[in-house]
Amino acid sequence: MDYAIEMLNITKDFPGIRANDNVTLKVERGTIHALLGENGAGKSTLMSILFGLYEPTEGIIKVNGKEVKITNPNVANDLGIGMVHQHFKLVHNFTVTENIILGSEPKTKFGTVDTKTTAKRIDELSKKYGFDIDPSQKIEDITVGMQQRVEILKMLYRNADILIFDEPTAVLTPQEIDELIAIMKSLAAEGKTIILITHKLKEIKAVADKCTVLRRGKFIAEVEVSKTSEKEMAELMVGREVDFKIHKPEIQLGNKVLEIKDLCVKNTRGTRAVENFSLSVRSGEIVGIAGIDGNGQKELVEAITGLCPITSGTLILNGKDVSGFSIKKRIDSGIGHVPEDRHKHGLILDFKLKENFIIHGYNTEQFSKNGILNFTKIDQYADKLINEFDVRSGQGKETITRSMSGGNQQKAIIAREIDRSPDLLIVVQPTRGLDVGAIEYIHSRIVNERNAGKAVLLVSFELDEILGLSDRIAVMYNGGITGIVNDKETDEKQLGLMMAGSKIEGVSDHE
């Protein structure tokens, strides 16, 4: 068998946790091999070892049949291994070209950086793979999907033959996911070897040849994707049967909790991002906001939560105008927020997990008295959330949040916001980066909030999630609404048309 990669009996220990426990992974040349597992199963650790970010405690690595020691990413690059990380490693105020050559800048005969020749080569590579990237654009001015293509180009520019993708679709729209799958297939057809870290079973079925399943750091199975169902892979991954269906009792509508009237919001560049937007959310319902990323969803949520100012319009929460309230006052008035960017707005990464859990309520009677924190109560509360939401980390509540896997960071935010049970729960991309077992649990908790008479505003780019959870769906396009439809009376096709700008007369905003 012609293997590009052989990782044999790999074990990796960190303080308090064995991330990989005697794992073997063999990847055939020119194939797409998926690495599947729950959050914290050890997928990213294994690939970080292959890319030279960590050294294994035990085990052997072979590249193209030769045993190698990969002590750092430069060694990996020299061996033809490249990696696209889950959180992109790009300098935002640099151009595409500057990011791609960073660390291996070609020089002109005068000793200056030769961006002209490089930009030409990048343009050729971009055209060859149908990436449609302008080498002179700054990273901060391009979409997330385009940023990912820059990361892929960075590997191709360095002549990588073995490409590792870590959760590549976590931040992409459905259209961008289809494009990425096409890119992966064309790379494999050209002879590149691809390792795909994911827990999206649909994508594994669409693109992978073989799949290795990890659970709690251990190798569970290697399967041929074409002969294995999504259900079977899900069971291998979580060790039990998974229910993919979302169960919702009939809707019991109450009073309007949130009323948005003629809202206008500008984006960071000063142009109009939300235009005369009106919507209400009642207690006992989940209103989903669908749309392609970049159509004003981010600015809408930031305006409601107080993260960005509104130009005009009003926000009414439980009958009270909160448009001028500070962020803290809005939170105290009954708003919960699971943000899109968990690192920027969801967590303080250098705080301990338990400190992140009490970030909204540290000054309440529950956790402090006369300004002095009650650590016994904080510890008890943290333990409760960790157990209830299955938040996994090396040192439990004492873990520095930065060191946790992305999926477990997400679970921590959701645990904190849902446990507060606010009147209005705003959830943006709630299951981004989560595995099927965790998604099943988080969805049931969101539905429980709705059943308990809370109002839920869900923003998601996953159409399955929008259709499964929402009672009504508002579709955003270009800062406005192209229509509001009932979940039972629509489908992906109709939503797709609305997301592309077709106006549809659906249900009204039940006044």
CORHUVEN-V783762 format. One record per residue. RES is the residue in three letters. SS is DSSP state (H for helix, E for strand, - for the rest). PHI is phi in whole degrees, 0 to 359 (none if undefined). PSI is psi in whole degrees, 0 to 359 (NA if undefined). Layout:
res: {RES & RES}
ss: {SS & SS}
phi: {PHI & PHI}
psi: {PSI & PSI}
This chain:
res: {MET & ASP & TYR & ALA & ILE & GLU & MET & LEU & ASN & ILE & THR & LYS & ASP & PHE & PRO & GLY & ILE & ARG & ALA & ASN & ASP & ASN & VAL & THR & LEU & LYS & VAL & GLU & ARG & GLY & THR & ILE & HIS & ALA & LEU & LEU & GLY & GLU & ASN & GLY & ALA & GLY & LYS & SER & THR & LEU & MET & SER & ILE & LEU & PHE & GLY & LEU & TYR & GLU & PRO & THR & GLU & GLY & ILE & ILE & LYS & VAL & ASN & GLY & LYS & GLU & VAL & LYS & ILE & THR & ASN & PRO & ASN & VAL & ALA & ASN & ASP & LEU & GLY & ILE & GLY & MET & VAL & HIS & GLN & HIS & PHE & LYS & LEU & VAL & HIS & ASN & PHE & THR & VAL & THR & GLU & ASN & ILE & ILE & LEU & GLY & SER & GLU & PRO & LYS & THR & LYS & PHE & GLY & THR & VAL & ASP & THR & LYS & THR & THR & ALA & LYS & ARG & ILE & ASP & GLU & LEU & SER & LYS & LYS & TYR & GLY & PHE & ASP & ILE & ASP & PRO & SER & GLN & LYS & ILE & GLU & ASP & ILE & THR & VAL & GLY & MET & GLN & GLN & ARG & VAL & GLU & ILE & LEU & LYS & MET & LEU & TYR & ARG & ASN & ALA & ASP & ILE & LEU & ILE & PHE & ASP & GLU & PRO & THR & ALA & VAL & LEU & THR & PRO & GLN & GLU & ILE & ASP & GLU & LEU & ILE & ALA & ILE & MET & LYS & SER & LEU & ALA & ALA & GLU & GLY & LYS & THR & ILE & ILE & LEU & ILE & THR & HIS & LYS & LEU & LYS & GLU & ILE & LYS & ALA & VAL & ALA & ASP & LYS & CYS & THR & VAL & LEU & ARG & ARG & GLY & LYS & PHE & ILE & ALA & GLU & VAL & GLU & VAL & SER & LYS & THR & SER & GLU & LYS & GLU & MET & ALA & GLU & LEU & MET & VAL & GLY & ARG & GLU & VAL & ASP & PHE & LYS & ILE & HIS & LYS & PRO & GLU & ILE & GLN & LEU & GLY & ASN & LYS & VAL & LEU & GLU & ILE & LYS & ASP & LEU & CYS & VAL & LYS & ASN & THR & ARG & GLY & THR & ARG & ALA & VAL & GLU & ASN & PHE & SER & LEU & SER & VAL & ARG & SER & GLY & GLU & ILE & VAL & GLY & ILE & ALA & GLY & ILE & ASP & GLY & ASN & GLY & GLN & LYS & GLU & LEU & VAL & GLU & ALA & ILE & THR & GLY & LEU & CYS & PRO & ILE & THR & SER & GLY & THR & LEU & ILE & LEU & ASN & GLY & LYS & ASP & VAL & SER & GLY & PHE & SER & ILE & LYS & LYS & ARG & ILE & ASP & SER & GLY & ILE & GLY & HIS & VAL & PRO & GLU & ASP & ARG & HIS & LYS & HIS & GLY & LEU & ILE & LEU & ASP & PHE & LYS & LEU & LYS & GLU & ASN & PHE & ILE & ILE & HIS & GLY & TYR & ASN & THR & GLU & GLN & PHE & SER & LYS & ASN & GLY & ILE & LEU & ASN & PHE & THR & LYS & ILE & ASP & GLN & TYR & ALA & ASP & LYS & LEU & ILE & ASN & GLU & PHE & ASP & VAL & ARG & SER & GLY & GLN & GLY & LYS & GLU & THR & ILE & THR & ARG & SER & MET & SER & GLY & GLY & ASN & GLN & GLN & LYS & ALA & ILE & ILE & ALA & ARG & GLU & ILE & ASP & ARG & SER & PRO & ASP & LEU & LEU & ILE & VAL & VAL & GLN & PRO & THR & ARG & GLY & LEU & ASP & VAL & GLY & ALA & ILE & GLU & TYR & ILE & HIS & SER & ARG & ILE & VAL & ASN & GLU & ARG & ASN & ALA & GLY & LYS & ALA & VAL & LEU & LEU & VAL & SER & PHE & GLU & LEU & ASP & GLU & ILE & LEU & GLY & LEU & SER & ASP & ARG & ILE & ALA & VAL & MET & TYR & ASN & GLY & GLY & ILE & THR & GLY & ILE & VAL & ASN & ASP & LYS & GLU & THR & ASP & GLU & LYS & GLN & LEU & GLY & LEU & MET & MET & ALA & GLY & SER & LYS & ILE & GLU & GLY & VAL & SER & ASP & HIS & GLU}
ss: {- & - & E & E & E & E & E & E & E & E & E & E & E & E & - & - & E & E & E & E & E & E & E & E & E & E & E & E & - & - & - & E & E & E & E & E & E & - & - & - & - & - & H & H & H & H & H & H & H & H & - & - & - & - & - & - & - & E & E & E & E & E & E & - & - & E & E & E & - & - & - & - & H & H & H & H & H & H & - & - & E & E & E & E & - & - & - & - & - & - & - & - & - & - & E & H & H & H & H & H & H & - & - & - & - & - & E & - & - & - & - & - & E & - & H & H & H & H & H & H & H & H & H & H & H & H & H & H & - & - & - & - & - & - & - & - & - & E & H & H & H & - & - & H & H & H & H & H & H & H & H & H & H & H & H & H & H & - & - & - & - & E & E & E & E & E & - & - & - & - & - & - & - & H & H & H & H & H & H & H & H & H & H & H & H & H & H & H & H & - & - & - & E & E & E & E & E & E & - & - & H & H & H & H & H & H & H & - & - & E & E & E & E & E & E & - & - & E & E & E & E & E & E & E & H & H & H & - & - & H & H & H & H & H & H & H & H & H & - & - & - & - & - & - & - & - & - & - & - & - & - & - & - & - & - & E & E & E & E & E & E & E & E & E & E & E & - & - & - & - & - & E & E & E & E & E & E & E & E & E & E & E & - & - & - & E & E & E & E & E & - & - & - & - & - & - & H & H & H & H & H & H & H & H & H & - & - & - & - & - & - & E & E & E & E & E & E & - & - & E & E & - & - & - & - & - & H & H & H & H & H & H & - & - & E & E & E & E & - & - & - & H & H & H & H & H & - & - & - & - & - & E & H & H & H & H & H & - & - & - & - & - & - & - & - & - & - & E & E & - & - & E & E & - & H & H & H & H & H & H & H & H & H & H & H & H & H & H & H & - & - & - & - & - & - & H & H & H & - & E & H & H & H & - & - & H & H & H & H & H & H & H & H & H & H & H & H & H & H & - & - & - & - & E & E & E & E & E & - & - & - & - & - & - & - & H & H & H & H & H & H & H & H & H & H & H & H & H & H & H & H & - & - & - & E & E & E & E & E & - & - & - & H & H & H & H & H & H & H & - & - & E & E & E & E & E & E & - & - & E & E & E & E & E & E & E & H & H & H & - & - & H & H & H & H & H & H & H & H & - & - & - & - & - & - & - & - & - & - & - & -}
phi: {none & 266 & 264 & 280 & 228 & 228 & 248 & 250 & 52 & 279 & 236 & 224 & 253 & 243 & 305 & 82 & 208 & 259 & 284 & 234 & 236 & 57 & 267 & 240 & 227 & 236 & 239 & 284 & 297 & 75 & 245 & 253 & 245 & 271 & 242 & 246 & 178 & 293 & 299 & 81 & 281 & 105 & 295 & 295 & 298 & 301 & 287 & 294 & 292 & 295 & 271 & 87 & 282 & 231 & 253 & 290 & 290 & 216 & 116 & 235 & 241 & 239 & 242 & 51 & 86 & 256 & 290 & 226 & 246 & 259 & 272 & 201 & 299 & 295 & 296 & 300 & 301 & 296 & 273 & 84 & 254 & 234 & 221 & 259 & 280 & 300 & 257 & 303 & 255 & 239 & 269 & 293 & 263 & 264 & 281 & 304 & 300 & 299 & 291 & 292 & 268 & 306 & 95 & 217 & 288 & 285 & 251 & 276 & 293 & 268 & 87 & 269 & 287 & 272 & 283 & 294 & 298 & 297 & 303 & 295 & 294 & 296 & 298 & 296 & 300 & 300 & 291 & 302 & 262 & 66 & 278 & 57 & 248 & 271 & 299 & 267 & 287 & 279 & 301 & 294 & 261 & 245 & 290 & 300 & 300 & 293 & 300 & 295 & 296 & 297 & 299 & 292 & 300 & 302 & 289 & 293 & 298 & 269 & 60 & 288 & 255 & 243 & 247 & 256 & 250 & 261 & 47 & 291 & 259 & 302 & 246 & 256 & 280 & 306 & 294 & 294 & 296 & 301 & 296 & 295 & 299 & 297 & 297 & 300 & 297 & 291 & 294 & 293 & 297 & 277 & 106 & 286 & 254 & 238 & 249 & 246 & 271 & 198 & 229 & 263 & 294 & 299 & 288 & 299 & 298 & 285 & 230 & 269 & 271 & 232 & 217 & 258 & 253 & 248 & 219 & 47 & 85 & 251 & 288 & 253 & 193 & 241 & 234 & 274 & 297 & 296 & 256 & 236 & 278 & 301 & 298 & 296 & 295 & 299 & 292 & 299 & 289 & 254 & 78 & 201 & 286 & 246 & 265 & 278 & 273 & 266 & 261 & 232 & 290 & 304 & 289 & 240 & 284 & 241 & 287 & 290 & 266 & 237 & 234 & 252 & 238 & 47 & 283 & 235 & 222 & 260 & 274 & 296 & 270 & 86 & 262 & 291 & 254 & 235 & 236 & 44 & 268 & 231 & 196 & 234 & 232 & 263 & 292 & 85 & 222 & 249 & 258 & 266 & 248 & 258 & 152 & 286 & 307 & 96 & 256 & 105 & 299 & 300 & 293 & 299 & 295 & 294 & 290 & 292 & 275 & 95 & 283 & 219 & 286 & 261 & 279 & 201 & 101 & 228 & 239 & 243 & 243 & 49 & 81 & 247 & 287 & 251 & 306 & 262 & 288 & 287 & 302 & 299 & 293 & 293 & 299 & 293 & 278 & 119 & 253 & 249 & 217 & 261 & 279 & 293 & 260 & 293 & 281 & 280 & 241 & 260 & 220 & 257 & 297 & 268 & 274 & 289 & 303 & 296 & 290 & 293 & 295 & 253 & 302 & 273 & 241 & 302 & 262 & 266 & 300 & 300 & 240 & 208 & 220 & 50 & 81 & 252 & 290 & 261 & 292 & 297 & 293 & 298 & 297 & 298 & 296 & 298 & 299 & 299 & 294 & 299 & 290 & 294 & 257 & 53 & 275 & 257 & 201 & 301 & 241 & 58 & 295 & 274 & 297 & 288 & 301 & 303 & 276 & 276 & 292 & 304 & 296 & 285 & 298 & 297 & 298 & 296 & 296 & 297 & 302 & 297 & 286 & 289 & 296 & 290 & 47 & 288 & 298 & 238 & 252 & 259 & 241 & 249 & 46 & 298 & 251 & 300 & 79 & 258 & 275 & 301 & 296 & 291 & 299 & 304 & 290 & 298 & 301 & 294 & 290 & 294 & 296 & 300 & 298 & 299 & 295 & 275 & 89 & 270 & 262 & 237 & 249 & 251 & 246 & 211 & 264 & 270 & 296 & 302 & 292 & 301 & 292 & 286 & 265 & 284 & 267 & 231 & 233 & 255 & 256 & 265 & 215 & 55 & 87 & 236 & 251 & 272 & 164 & 237 & 232 & 280 & 300 & 282 & 247 & 218 & 211 & 302 & 296 & 296 & 298 & 301 & 297 & 295 & 295 & 271 & 112 & 285 & 278 & 230 & 281 & 253 & 279 & 280 & 277 & 350 & 287}
psi: {136 & 96 & 133 & 322 & 134 & 118 & 110 & 121 & 51 & 127 & 137 & 121 & 136 & 166 & 119 & 358 & 139 & 105 & 321 & 131 & 92 & 52 & 135 & 131 & 125 & 126 & 122 & 146 & 139 & 14 & 167 & 117 & 120 & 145 & 112 & 141 & 162 & 172 & 130 & 14 & 347 & 12 & 306 & 325 & 314 & 316 & 329 & 330 & 317 & 327 & 359 & 10 & 330 & 157 & 141 & 149 & 320 & 160 & 168 & 143 & 132 & 135 & 123 & 41 & 350 & 135 & 134 & 157 & 113 & 96 & 339 & 169 & 333 & 322 & 318 & 314 & 317 & 332 & 2 & 23 & 128 & 156 & 132 & 113 & 158 & 315 & 112 & 147 & 68 & 148 & 116 & 329 & 13 & 159 & 171 & 312 & 313 & 323 & 320 & 323 & 357 & 124 & 343 & 56 & 122 & 144 & 150 & 175 & 345 & 2 & 3 & 165 & 128 & 78 & 336 & 307 & 318 & 314 & 323 & 316 & 320 & 320 & 319 & 314 & 316 & 316 & 320 & 319 & 6 & 35 & 333 & 51 & 135 & 114 & 341 & 354 & 148 & 149 & 320 & 345 & 2 & 160 & 166 & 319 & 319 & 322 & 322 & 322 & 326 & 318 & 320 & 317 & 324 & 319 & 316 & 324 & 327 & 15 & 38 & 139 & 338 & 115 & 126 & 124 & 117 & 108 & 56 & 340 & 4 & 330 & 14 & 156 & 164 & 320 & 318 & 327 & 315 & 318 & 318 & 320 & 318 & 320 & 314 & 316 & 319 & 326 & 318 & 321 & 333 & 355 & 0 & 152 & 130 & 132 & 125 & 112 & 122 & 167 & 24 & 106 & 326 & 319 & 323 & 315 & 324 & 332 & 334 & 151 & 309 & 164 & 128 & 131 & 129 & 146 & 125 & 47 & 352 & 151 & 129 & 313 & 158 & 128 & 155 & 123 & 319 & 338 & 6 & 133 & 162 & 320 & 317 & 318 & 320 & 319 & 320 & 322 & 316 & 353 & 16 & 173 & 141 & 135 & 112 & 347 & 140 & 124 & 119 & 126 & 169 & 147 & 137 & 93 & 141 & 212 & 164 & 125 & 317 & 131 & 123 & 123 & 119 & 47 & 132 & 132 & 140 & 151 & 184 & 338 & 3 & 5 & 158 & 121 & 329 & 129 & 113 & 54 & 126 & 134 & 147 & 152 & 125 & 163 & 144 & 12 & 156 & 118 & 120 & 141 & 114 & 164 & 157 & 142 & 140 & 12 & 23 & 358 & 315 & 312 & 325 & 310 & 318 & 329 & 320 & 320 & 349 & 6 & 340 & 150 & 155 & 147 & 314 & 169 & 176 & 152 & 120 & 125 & 120 & 44 & 0 & 133 & 114 & 11 & 327 & 3 & 151 & 168 & 312 & 319 & 324 & 317 & 314 & 338 & 353 & 26 & 130 & 148 & 116 & 106 & 163 & 316 & 98 & 332 & 322 & 317 & 353 & 327 & 157 & 104 & 332 & 3 & 160 & 160 & 316 & 328 & 323 & 328 & 329 & 18 & 328 & 334 & 15 & 333 & 11 & 167 & 333 & 324 & 354 & 159 & 128 & 39 & 2 & 125 & 141 & 96 & 331 & 313 & 321 & 315 & 317 & 317 & 316 & 316 & 320 & 311 & 320 & 317 & 316 & 319 & 7 & 52 & 116 & 134 & 162 & 313 & 33 & 223 & 340 & 355 & 138 & 126 & 327 & 329 & 357 & 157 & 156 & 319 & 322 & 330 & 318 & 317 & 324 & 317 & 314 & 319 & 312 & 314 & 318 & 323 & 331 & 341 & 60 & 161 & 321 & 118 & 116 & 117 & 121 & 123 & 55 & 331 & 19 & 124 & 11 & 152 & 170 & 322 & 316 & 321 & 315 & 316 & 314 & 316 & 318 & 325 & 323 & 317 & 323 & 321 & 316 & 315 & 333 & 8 & 17 & 160 & 133 & 128 & 114 & 124 & 121 & 147 & 359 & 109 & 326 & 318 & 315 & 312 & 325 & 322 & 326 & 150 & 321 & 151 & 123 & 132 & 125 & 136 & 124 & 38 & 354 & 187 & 127 & 351 & 159 & 127 & 156 & 146 & 325 & 347 & 23 & 173 & 178 & 322 & 312 & 316 & 321 & 318 & 316 & 323 & 335 & 2 & 358 & 127 & 136 & 131 & 102 & 221 & 156 & 177 & 58 & 85 & NA}
